[in-house]
């Protein structure tokens, strides 16, 4: 009993330390709450301050202030309550036989990363109800320069240097939860001067593991042969102990600690 209490107190202390790190989040507008302009339709991620898309096909922004196709919790792709606040973004990460181009999210960090230091990265993702597929390769590319593509298309990295800068979950998993936010998390050791993050799938379809899903009865409509994910709460914080980051990144509510 005493050992359980000590362990619980240790986890609680570690959790509070991690929560304190959120004040040092290097991501601007991490939950897409700050907007500038009128949100009217899909492909308007640029309405969210500090966010844009690196290809000509723009990612989506959803908000409770605009019911319908781009609303929350219900919208054209499914139903999901925001992880925090009233808004979240959405990207296409996979389509069967590459029939549709992917979309991406990009932002400049508050300040460049420092050489040799470790940073804890985590984003929350939720698969949309009308997606027929779920995939594993959702990641965040951290770079010194922004990624740009002046047309619709997929941003695919084929060399080890670029792929080494894509942060994915250490344990490969397929993100297939609907009505539940899952965490993509990893540790990134900076070379120095990195100041951009880009969120999406940077792997070829042949290198992307997928799972075909049956349609959920909880949301009406027809499934699309793709993997479309909602994105919320993007965090990048400096950490002294990378192991602590990976062990605590999945803890989101203090009440879970009290049940140990």
Secondary structure by P-SEA (a helix, b strand, c coil): caaaaaaaaaaaaaaaaaaaacccccccccccccccccccccccccccccccccccbbbbbbcccccccccccccccccccccccccbbbbbcccccccbbbbbbbbbccccccccbbbbbbbbbbbccccccccccbbbbbccbbbbbccccccccccaaaaaaccccccccccccccbbbbbcccccccccccccccccccccccbbbbbbccccccccccccbbbbbbcbbbbbbbccaaaaaaccccccaaaaaac
